[in-house]
Amino acid sequence: MLMRLTVIVLVAIAVACAPPLDYPALYGQIQSGKCDEAVQYVQDAEQGYGRNQRLLYLMDMARANMLCGRYEQANAFFGRADLLAEELWTKSLSAEAASFLLNDYTRPYAGEDFERALINLNSALSYLALGDLEGAQ
């Protein structure tokens, strides 16, 4: 009985920690020209990101759309990701205290410095692909 319970708990933990996307499969779909399926795959996985990883979902949707040549949609997601990253950058005292006492997963993921920079870089590249030099600036 104890062995079964241990296995169930370990499987539950492994599933809870699993990334929401199989990135090689996603990029394989994009490379084979199945862009509708690739974007739908990310969209279908939205709930798997959880409430504290909304920024990652927005960045994945933006990147999938960009790689598929859907630059307007990509820029919409990059814009939402940029706003959320800025909002999350300002830290609340209670969230910081909870993450100190419990773990980092108690607060929303605000992105690393390089990720926030990549949001702006990829957005600029999307604007350039559209021929919008002013938007790229």
Phi, psi and omega in degrees: 000315180297324179295317178298315179298319179298315179297316180298316180296317180296320177295317179298319179293317181297319179293320181294330182267355183291143177294150184290338184234150169264093187299319176301321178294319179299310181291331175296320177296317181295315181295330180271008175083013180266062186292322179300317180293322181296312180294320178295324178300315178293316181298319179293334182273004185307316182294333180291340179287330182081169185288336182269000180237033180300323180299318179297320177299313181298320179292321178293319178296318180297314182294318179298316178296319180297314180295337178270002179081014179263074191289327178296314179295320179300315181294328176296316179290322176298320178297316178294321179294320180296315178297317180294320179298319178295318180296318182285339180297323177285112188271141175268145181298318181293321179294321178294319179296318179296319180291329178291318182282323184257275175196173184292342181284359178279350180239153180297146179285119183266357180086151175278166180304315182294328179291319178294325177292321180293330176301311181292319180296311180295324176296317178298319178296323177295318177297320178296321178297330177277352183081016182261088182294323180294319178293327180293330180290000000 
